[in-house]
């Protein structure tokens, strides 16, 4: 993990994807709300907007088993699929 994504890594890949999915694809997605550090995560998310697309691409290549270890109730496979869907939407596909 390079220093370029240290802050985004601190908020968690699963949380990031769930929140981005809520923002870009489906506003009924609410699993991202199930954290005690919501404002902290949103702050880092906003400060790093320019890195979102590149971060999503890295998440797609991440180990799905590790992604599944999140406490938000989303499988690694779900996180990967959501990340792909977000990228497609962002790219206008």
N, C-alpha and C positions, 0 to 999 in steps of 0.2 A: 504494500500500500504506500503510495507516494504521499508526501506532505501536502500535495495539491488537494487531496480529498480528506484530510484528517478531520476537519470539522464535520463534513457530511457523514463520515464513518461514525462519528460520535453519536449521531442521532439514530443510527441503525438503518440498515438497508431496507428491511421490511417496513419499518415506519415510513421511511422516505417514499417508497413505492406506493404504499397505501394512501398516503396523503396526496401524492402527485396524481394518483388515479382518481381520487376524490375531486381534485381540482380540475383535471383535464378531461376525464372520461365519464365518470358517474358520481354525481354529488350525493347519491344515497349510500355510498361506501362510508362506513363509520368506525371501522376497527381501529383506525389511527387515533381515535379519541381515548382509547383505553390505556393511557399512560399518565404518570404523575408529573412528568416534566414537559407538559404540552407547550407551554409558552417558550421554554428554552429551545425546544426542537423547532418550533415555528420560526424563531429568531434566526437560528443557524440556516434553516431552509431558505429563508428570504435573503440572507446575506450572501448566499452562494448560488443564486439563480443562474448565473452565467455558466455554471458547471453542471447543471441538471442533465442535459442531454448526454454528455460524456459519462457522467456517473451512472445513468441508466444503462448505458452500453456496457459498463464494467459489471453492473449487477447481473445482467443477462448471462455473463460468463462466469458468475460466481457459483460456488458449490451449493447445489440445491439442498443438500443435507444440512449445511450450516445455516442456510436461509430459513429452514424449517424450525430452527431452535428459537425463533422469536416467541414472545409471549402474547402476541396479538391474535392468534388463532388462524393464521394463514400459512399454508404449506409453502415450501420452497418452490414447488412447481407453480402454484398460484402466483407467487411473487414474480417469477420469471415471465409467465404469460402476461401478467399485468404490465410489466416493464415493456415488453414488446408492443403491447397495445398502445401504451402511452407514447412510445417513440413513433409508431405509425401515425397516431393522431397529431403529434407535434410536427411531423414531416408532411402532413396533409394527405396521407394515404387513406 
